Amino acid sequence: MLRAQYLLLLTAAACLRHGTWAANEISTCEGKSIYVMDLGMFAAQHDLPQCSQADVKLDPGNGIPYLLDSPKFKAEEGLPYALAQHSGPWHLREAIAGSKYVTADMEQADIIYVYDHCYYMLWLAQVHTKGRKMPEEASPAGDWLMALYGSMLSSSRWQQNQGADFVFYDPHPGFTDGSVEAAYYKMLCDDFQHAMHIVVERGQRNICKAYWEISKKLMIVPYVPGSTDNREPLLGFQQPILPLEERQNLLFFRATCLPFMYLYPNNTRISTGKVMRHDVALALGKSGPNVDAMCTDKEFGGRFLSFQKVMDRMKSTLFCLVLPGDSASARRTSEIFMAGCIPVFLGPPYGSMPLAEEGGIDYKASSLFFNVTEYRGWIDDDMVWEIPRDERPFHVCNPWTWIPDIPVRDVAVQLQTVDELMDHLRTIPRSVLDQKLQAVMSQRQKFSFQPYITAPPSAINIILSRMCSTKKPEPIPGQDMGTAGAAAV
């Protein structure tokens, strides 16, 4: 079974290497058309420059964009854009452009995909190049983006139904530094509330008072995974899964753990997830010779591993920990599935579970869940998971926004402390491990952002299907389109 699936993946990869970019036939999109609204179309109205992806360079280590004149690294050393973890909107645009569903007729299109990504990444590049001096730092591209959004809101196409058939893709949780932050969030939460929102974690819109309206068409997707070969973005998905008996380690975890509160004592955006990472790594780091769990921060005695080494270790490990970080989402989840490692979700709080809806990732089949009773090292005792109707946290770093994407109480093993985890993992029957590994193998293609022809659906295929199947909400008599109420999740 696994062998057959692997050969299927190789066939799909061969199609892509020969230049084929068309997406699968997507039944929900039949008879529908999609228009890509590049916000650059409004630039001339404001005497703004046209944006190009070539205006930024990507850090080869983490994929974060910087301006071309940044001395941090040379442009030729940068990461190819297709491998940037925040490049999902770019992949979606390319897939739509290469599909039979694309149209050049904006007024008659069934779906409008707003491509704001270029200006968004330029904004991010300006902020990172200047050193993230929040919140006073002025970043021109942020102001440009707000002006372009304003033109979009004034367009006749938007006015048809207040954006109910528009789609926005926000690939970066919590990013909006600078003087325009408040206005940016207000527009996302209020003006765009009837549109479809594609995000990498629920907290990106759970901070909105109009969350309950937004949640009707909210889609949580993975980060774009990396590749061990920049010339072949799909290489990680082409590698065979190592048999269980050939795996050298029982558990792997490696990530930065240094939280914001250590860097900025007065900063209210305390990173609960990174405190949790530190405590978990400390508890498990010496629990056995086949346990490889540690922080990479020098302050904690850690050391950096290249992406190639991280992937090699995950491939040769049975279980890989999934923990939140600055916010609920982590790129490592995509790469754990790509490596063929069995995911272990430890909480509370739990990491984001992208594509957990019907037709997406079956996490209960592929993953293990553990609920720790003694969590006071990283979460306050009075933490509540239901946000009151009239209250919303300020930022996605607040764990109040980290609502599990699937119910886990029925499958989570209860632990008093983190130290008990390894005893449970060591006693899982081989039959259960085989089932989990087969589920990982069948699901991992869904973390790829290349639209496949013959393989199982990729993230792009699933996103397109959801875009086309989302129905426009029926108008509610007497409701103010700009002030839809919020509700707790």
C-alpha positions as CSV (number, residue, x, y, z in Angstrom):
1,M,0.0,0.0,0.0
2,L,2.7,2.5,1.0
3,R,4.8,1.5,-2.0
4,A,1.9,2.2,-4.4
5,Q,1.3,5.6,-2.8
6,Y,4.9,6.5,-3.1
7,L,5.0,5.6,-6.8
8,L,1.9,7.8,-7.3
9,L,3.8,10.7,-5.8
10,L,6.7,10.2,-8.1
11,T,4.4,10.3,-11.1
12,A,3.0,13.6,-10.0
13,A,6.4,15.0,-9.3
14,A,7.6,14.0,-12.8
15,C,4.7,15.9,-14.3
16,L,5.7,19.0,-12.4
17,R,9.3,18.7,-13.4
18,H,8.3,18.7,-17.0
19,G,6.5,22.1,-16.6
20,T,2.9,21.0,-16.1
21,W,1.1,23.4,-13.7
22,A,-2.6,22.6,-14.1
23,A,-4.6,21.7,-11.0
24,N,-6.8,18.7,-10.6
25,E,-10.3,18.8,-12.0
26,I,-12.1,20.4,-9.1
27,S,-15.8,19.5,-9.2
28,T,-16.9,22.4,-7.0
29,C,-15.3,24.8,-9.4
30,E,-17.0,23.5,-12.5
31,G,-19.0,26.3,-14.2
32,K,-17.4,28.9,-12.0
33,S,-14.8,31.6,-12.7
34,I,-12.1,33.2,-10.6
35,Y,-10.6,36.6,-11.1
36,V,-7.3,37.5,-9.5
37,M,-7.5,41.1,-8.3
38,D,-3.9,42.3,-8.0
39,L,-4.0,45.4,-5.8
40,G,-1.4,46.9,-8.1
41,M,-4.3,47.7,-10.4
42,F,-5.1,50.6,-8.1
43,A,-1.5,51.9,-7.7
44,A,-1.8,54.7,-10.3
45,Q,-4.7,56.2,-8.5
46,H,-2.4,57.0,-5.6
47,D,0.8,57.6,-7.5
48,L,2.3,54.5,-5.9
49,P,4.9,52.2,-7.3
50,Q,4.0,48.8,-8.8
51,C,5.1,46.0,-6.6
52,S,7.2,43.1,-7.7
53,Q,8.3,40.0,-5.9
54,A,11.8,40.8,-7.1
55,D,11.7,43.9,-4.7
56,V,12.5,41.7,-1.7
57,K,15.0,38.9,-0.9
58,L,14.4,36.0,1.4
59,D,16.6,35.0,4.3
60,P,18.0,31.6,3.4
61,G,17.6,30.5,7.0
62,N,14.0,31.4,7.8
63,G,12.5,32.7,4.6
64,I,11.7,36.1,6.1
65,P,11.8,38.9,3.5
66,Y,14.2,41.8,3.6
67,L,14.8,44.8,1.3
68,L,17.4,44.3,-1.4
69,D,19.8,46.8,0.1
70,S,19.8,45.0,3.5
71,P,23.4,43.9,4.4
72,K,22.1,40.8,6.2
73,F,22.8,38.5,3.2
74,K,23.4,38.8,-0.5
75,A,20.4,38.6,-2.8
76,E,21.8,35.6,-4.7
77,E,22.1,33.7,-1.4
78,G,18.3,34.2,-0.8
79,L,15.7,31.5,-0.8
80,P,13.6,30.9,-3.9
81,Y,10.3,32.5,-3.4
82,A,8.4,29.2,-3.9
83,L,10.0,27.9,-0.7
84,A,9.1,30.9,1.6
85,Q,6.9,29.7,4.4
86,H,4.6,32.7,3.8
87,S,4.4,32.2,0.0
88,G,1.0,30.4,0.1
89,P,-0.8,33.3,-1.6
90,W,1.7,33.3,-4.4
91,H,1.2,29.6,-5.0
92,L,-2.5,30.1,-5.1
93,R,-2.3,32.9,-7.6
94,E,0.0,30.7,-9.8
95,A,-2.4,27.8,-9.6
96,I,-5.5,29.9,-10.5
97,A,-3.6,31.5,-13.4
98,G,-2.8,28.1,-14.8
99,S,-6.3,26.6,-14.3
100,K,-9.3,26.6,-16.6
101,Y,-11.2,28.5,-14.0
102,V,-9.4,31.8,-14.3
103,T,-11.1,34.8,-16.0
104,A,-10.1,38.3,-17.1
105,D,-13.7,39.6,-16.6
106,M,-13.8,41.0,-13.0
107,E,-17.4,42.1,-13.2
108,Q,-18.7,38.7,-14.2
109,A,-16.4,36.5,-12.1
110,D,-18.0,34.3,-9.5
111,I,-15.0,34.6,-7.1
112,I,-12.5,37.5,-6.6
113,Y,-9.1,36.4,-5.2
114,V,-7.5,39.5,-3.8
115,Y,-3.7,39.3,-4.4
116,D,-2.4,41.7,-1.8
117,H,0.6,39.5,-1.1
118,C,3.3,41.5,-2.9
119,Y,2.7,44.7,-1.0
120,Y,2.2,42.8,2.2
121,M,5.6,41.1,1.9
122,L,7.2,44.4,1.0
123,W,5.7,45.8,4.2
124,L,7.2,42.9,6.1
125,A,10.5,43.4,4.4
126,Q,10.6,47.1,5.4
127,V,9.8,46.2,9.0
128,H,12.4,43.5,9.3
129,T,15.1,45.5,7.5
130,K,14.6,48.3,10.0
131,G,14.7,46.0,13.0
132,R,11.0,45.8,14.0
133,K,10.9,48.9,16.2
134,M,7.2,48.5,17.0
135,P,4.7,50.1,17.2
136,E,6.0,53.6,16.3
137,E,7.9,52.5,13.2
138,A,6.5,53.9,10.0
139,S,6.7,51.6,7.0
140,P,5.6,53.1,3.6
141,A,4.4,49.8,2.2
142,G,1.9,49.5,5.0
143,D,0.4,52.8,4.2
144,W,0.4,51.9,0.5
145,L,-1.5,48.7,1.2
146,M,-4.1,50.5,3.2
147,A,-4.6,53.0,0.4
148,L,-5.0,50.2,-2.1
149,Y,-7.5,48.5,0.1
150,G,-9.4,51.7,0.2
151,S,-9.7,51.8,-3.6
152,M,-10.8,48.2,-3.6
153,L,-13.6,49.0,-1.1
154,S,-14.7,51.9,-3.3
155,S,-14.9,49.7,-6.4
156,S,-18.2,48.8,-8.0
157,R,-17.3,45.1,-7.8
158,W,-16.9,45.2,-4.0
159,Q,-20.0,47.3,-3.6
160,Q,-22.1,44.6,-5.3
161,N,-22.3,42.6,-2.1
162,Q,-19.8,44.1,0.4
163,G,-17.1,41.6,-0.6
164,A,-19.1,38.4,0.1
165,D,-17.5,36.7,-2.9
166,F,-14.0,38.0,-2.2
167,V,-11.2,35.8,-0.9
168,F,-8.3,37.1,1.2
169,Y,-5.2,35.0,2.1
170,D,-3.3,36.2,5.2
171,P,-0.2,33.9,5.6
172,H,1.5,35.5,8.6
173,P,0.0,35.4,12.1
174,G,0.4,38.5,14.2
175,F,2.4,40.5,11.7
176,T,1.4,44.2,11.5
177,D,4.1,46.2,13.1
178,G,4.2,50.0,12.8
179,S,1.9,53.0,12.9
180,V,-0.7,51.5,10.6
181,E,-1.3,48.4,12.7
182,A,-4.6,49.5,14.3
183,A,-6.1,50.6,11.0
184,Y,-5.0,47.4,9.3
185,Y,-6.7,45.2,11.9
186,K,-9.9,47.2,11.9
187,M,-10.2,46.8,8.2
188,L,-9.5,43.0,8.3
189,C,-12.0,42.5,11.1
190,D,-14.8,44.9,10.1
191,D,-14.7,45.8,6.4
192,F,-13.7,42.3,5.3
193,Q,-15.9,40.3,7.6
194,H,-18.2,38.9,4.9
195,A,-15.3,37.7,2.7
196,M,-13.6,34.3,2.8
197,H,-10.5,34.4,5.0
198,I,-7.6,32.0,4.4
199,V,-5.2,32.0,7.4
200,V,-2.6,29.8,9.0
201,E,-4.3,29.8,12.4
202,R,-7.7,30.6,13.9
203,G,-6.3,33.3,16.2
204,Q,-5.7,35.6,13.2
205,R,-9.5,36.3,13.1
206,N,-10.4,35.1,16.6
207,I,-9.2,38.5,17.8
208,C,-12.0,40.1,15.7
209,K,-15.3,41.1,17.3
210,A,-17.0,39.9,14.1
211,Y,-15.3,36.5,14.5
212,W,-18.6,34.6,14.4
213,E,-19.5,36.1,11.0
214,I,-15.9,35.6,9.7
215,S,-15.8,32.0,10.9
216,K,-18.6,31.0,8.4
217,K,-16.0,31.2,5.7
218,L,-12.7,30.8,7.6
219,M,-10.1,28.3,6.3
220,I,-7.0,27.4,8.2
221,V,-4.1,26.2,5.9
222,P,-0.5,25.0,6.4
223,Y,2.6,27.0,5.9
224,V,4.5,26.2,2.8
225,P,7.1,23.6,3.8
226,G,10.8,23.9,3.0
227,S,12.9,21.7,0.8
228,T,16.3,20.2,1.2
229,D,17.1,21.2,-2.4
230,N,16.2,24.7,-3.6
231,R,16.0,23.5,-7.2
232,E,13.4,20.9,-6.4
233,P,10.6,22.2,-4.1
234,L,8.9,18.8,-4.1
235,L,11.9,16.8,-3.1
236,G,10.7,16.3,0.4
237,F,7.5,14.7,-0.8
238,Q,9.4,12.4,-3.2
239,Q,11.4,10.7,-0.5
240,P,10.3,7.2,0.7
241,I,9.0,6.8,4.2
242,L,11.5,4.9,6.4
243,P,10.0,1.6,7.8
244,L,9.4,1.7,11.6
245,E,12.0,-0.9,12.4
246,E,14.7,1.3,10.7
247,R,14.1,4.3,12.8
248,Q,16.8,5.2,15.3
249,N,15.0,7.7,17.6
250,L,11.8,7.5,19.5
251,L,11.0,11.3,19.8
252,F,12.3,14.4,18.2
253,F,11.8,18.1,18.9
254,R,14.0,21.0,17.9
255,A,13.0,24.7,17.8
256,T,13.7,28.1,19.3
257,C,12.3,28.5,22.8
258,L,13.5,32.0,23.8
259,P,10.2,33.8,24.4
260,F,9.5,37.5,23.9
261,M,9.2,38.1,27.6
262,Y,12.9,37.4,28.0
263,L,13.8,39.9,25.4
264,Y,11.2,42.6,26.2
265,P,10.2,42.5,29.9
266,N,7.6,45.2,29.4
267,N,6.1,43.7,26.2
268,T,2.6,42.5,26.8
269,R,2.9,40.0,23.9
270,I,4.3,37.3,26.0
271,S,4.9,34.1,24.0
272,T,3.2,31.4,26.0
273,G,4.1,28.8,23.4
274,K,7.8,29.3,23.6
275,V,7.7,29.1,27.4
276,M,5.9,25.8,26.9
277,R,8.6,24.7,24.5
278,H,11.3,25.4,27.0
279,D,9.6,23.5,29.8
280,V,8.8,20.5,27.7
281,A,12.3,20.3,26.2
282,L,13.8,20.6,29.7
283,A,11.5,17.8,31.0
284,L,12.1,15.4,28.1
285,G,15.7,16.2,27.1
286,K,17.2,13.6,29.5
287,S,14.5,11.0,29.4
288,G,16.4,8.4,27.3
289,P,19.2,7.9,24.8
290,N,16.7,7.7,21.9
291,V,15.0,11.0,22.8
292,D,16.2,14.0,20.9
293,A,14.4,17.0,22.4
294,M,16.0,20.4,23.0
295,C,15.8,24.1,22.3
296,T,18.2,25.6,19.7
297,D,18.9,28.7,21.7
298,K,22.5,29.2,22.9
299,E,21.1,30.6,26.2
300,F,19.6,27.2,26.9
301,G,22.6,25.2,25.8
302,G,21.1,24.4,22.4
303,R,22.7,24.4,19.0
304,F,21.4,25.1,15.5
305,L,20.6,22.3,13.0
306,S,20.4,22.9,9.3
307,F,17.1,22.1,7.6
308,Q,18.7,19.1,5.9
309,K,19.7,17.7,9.3
310,V,16.3,18.4,10.9
311,M,14.6,16.5,8.0
312,D,17.1,13.6,8.3
313,R,16.4,13.3,12.0
314,M,12.6,13.5,11.7
315,K,12.7,10.8,9.0
316,S,14.6,8.5,11.3
317,T,12.4,9.2,14.3
318,L,9.1,7.5,15.2
319,F,7.4,10.5,16.9
320,C,7.7,14.3,16.4
321,L,6.4,16.8,18.9
322,V,4.0,19.5,17.6
323,L,4.1,22.6,20.0
324,P,2.9,26.2,19.5
325,G,5.5,29.0,19.3
326,D,5.0,32.7,19.3
327,S,1.4,31.9,18.2
328,A,-0.5,28.7,17.7
329,S,0.9,27.8,14.2
330,A,4.3,26.3,13.3
331,R,5.9,25.4,9.9
332,R,7.3,22.3,11.6
333,T,3.8,20.7,11.4
334,S,4.0,20.7,7.6
335,E,7.5,19.3,7.7
336,I,6.7,16.6,10.2
337,F,4.1,15.1,7.8
338,M,6.5,15.6,4.9
339,A,9.1,13.6,6.7
340,G,6.7,10.8,7.6
341,C,7.1,11.2,11.3
342,I,4.0,10.5,13.5
343,P,2.9,13.9,15.0
344,V,2.4,14.1,18.8
345,F,0.3,17.1,19.8
346,L,0.9,18.1,23.4
347,G,-1.3,20.6,25.2
348,P,-2.8,22.8,26.4
349,P,-2.5,24.9,24.5
350,Y,-2.4,22.9,21.3
351,G,-0.6,23.8,18.1
352,S,-2.7,24.8,15.1
353,M,-4.1,22.0,13.0
354,P,-4.5,23.3,9.4
355,L,-6.9,21.8,6.9
356,A,-8.7,19.9,9.7
357,E,-12.1,20.3,8.1
358,E,-13.9,17.6,6.1
359,G,-11.8,16.7,3.0
360,G,-8.6,17.9,4.6
361,I,-6.3,16.3,7.2
362,D,-7.5,13.5,9.4
363,Y,-5.5,14.4,12.5
364,K,-7.2,11.8,14.7
365,A,-6.1,9.0,12.3
366,S,-2.6,10.2,11.8
367,S,-1.6,11.9,15.2
368,L,-1.4,11.3,18.9
369,F,-2.8,13.7,21.5
370,F,-1.8,14.2,25.1
371,N,-3.3,16.6,27.6
372,V,-1.1,17.7,30.5
373,T,-2.9,18.5,33.8
374,E,0.1,20.4,35.3
375,Y,0.4,23.2,32.8
376,R,1.0,26.1,35.2
377,G,4.5,26.6,34.0
378,W,3.2,28.2,30.9
379,I,-0.5,29.0,31.3
380,D,-2.3,30.9,34.1
381,D,-4.7,28.9,36.2
382,D,-7.5,31.2,35.4
383,M,-7.1,30.8,31.6
384,V,-10.4,30.4,29.8
385,W,-10.8,29.1,26.2
386,E,-14.1,30.8,25.5
387,I,-13.7,34.5,24.7
388,P,-16.6,36.6,25.9
389,R,-18.8,38.3,23.3
390,D,-17.8,41.8,24.2
391,E,-14.1,41.1,24.7
392,R,-11.2,40.1,22.3
393,P,-7.5,39.8,23.1
394,F,-5.2,42.3,21.5
395,H,-2.9,39.9,19.6
396,V,-2.5,36.3,18.4
397,C,0.3,35.8,21.0
398,N,-2.5,35.7,23.6
399,P,-3.3,32.0,24.1
400,W,-7.0,32.8,24.5
401,T,-7.1,32.8,20.7
402,W,-5.6,29.3,20.4
403,I,-8.8,27.3,20.2
404,P,-8.1,23.6,19.1
405,D,-9.1,23.2,15.5
406,I,-10.6,19.8,16.3
407,P,-12.1,18.4,19.5
408,V,-9.4,16.4,21.2
409,R,-10.9,15.4,24.6
410,D,-12.2,12.1,23.2
411,V,-8.8,11.0,22.0
412,A,-6.3,12.8,24.2
413,V,-4.4,10.7,26.8
414,Q,-4.4,12.5,30.2
415,L,-0.9,13.1,31.7
416,Q,-0.3,14.7,35.1
417,T,3.1,16.0,34.0
418,V,5.2,16.1,30.8
419,D,7.6,13.6,32.3
420,E,5.0,10.9,31.8
421,L,4.9,11.2,28.0
422,M,7.7,8.9,27.2
423,D,6.3,6.0,29.2
424,H,3.1,6.2,27.1
425,L,4.9,6.5,23.8
426,R,7.1,3.4,24.6
427,T,4.0,1.2,25.2
428,I,2.0,2.0,22.1
429,P,1.2,-1.3,20.2
430,R,2.9,-1.9,16.8
431,S,-0.6,-2.3,15.2
432,V,-1.5,1.3,16.2
433,L,1.9,2.6,15.0
434,D,1.3,1.0,11.6
435,Q,-2.1,2.6,11.3
436,K,-0.8,6.0,12.3
437,L,2.1,5.8,9.8
438,Q,-0.2,4.7,7.0
439,A,-2.4,7.7,7.8
440,V,0.5,10.1,7.8
441,M,1.6,8.7,4.4
442,S,-1.8,9.2,2.9
443,Q,-2.2,12.7,4.3
444,R,1.2,14.2,3.7
445,Q,0.6,15.2,0.1
446,K,-2.0,17.7,1.4
447,F,0.8,19.8,2.9
448,S,2.3,20.4,-0.5
449,F,1.6,23.7,-2.4
450,Q,2.0,22.3,-5.9
451,P,-1.3,21.5,-7.6
452,Y,-1.2,17.9,-8.6
453,I,-2.7,16.1,-11.6
454,T,-2.5,12.4,-10.7
455,A,-1.6,12.5,-7.0
456,P,-3.9,13.0,-4.0
457,P,-5.1,16.6,-3.5
458,S,-2.5,19.1,-2.4
459,A,-3.2,22.1,-0.1
460,I,-3.8,24.2,-3.3
461,N,-6.4,21.7,-4.6
462,I,-8.2,21.7,-1.3
463,I,-8.1,25.5,-1.0
464,L,-9.5,25.9,-4.5
465,S,-12.3,23.4,-3.8
466,R,-13.2,25.3,-0.6
467,M,-13.2,28.7,-2.4
468,C,-15.6,27.4,-5.1
469,S,-17.9,25.6,-2.6
470,T,-18.3,28.5,-0.2
471,K,-21.8,30.0,-0.5
472,K,-22.5,33.6,-0.2
473,P,-24.2,34.3,3.2
474,E,-27.9,35.2,3.0
475,P,-28.5,38.8,4.1
476,I,-30.0,39.1,7.5
477,P,-32.9,41.5,7.6
478,G,-32.1,44.6,9.6
479,Q,-28.5,43.7,10.2
480,D,-25.9,46.4,9.7
481,M,-23.3,45.0,7.3
482,G,-20.5,46.7,9.1
483,T,-21.3,45.6,12.7
484,A,-22.0,41.9,12.7
485,G,-21.9,40.6,16.3
486,A,-19.2,38.5,17.8
487,A,-19.7,35.2,19.5
488,A,-17.4,32.9,21.4
489,V,-16.0,29.8,19.8
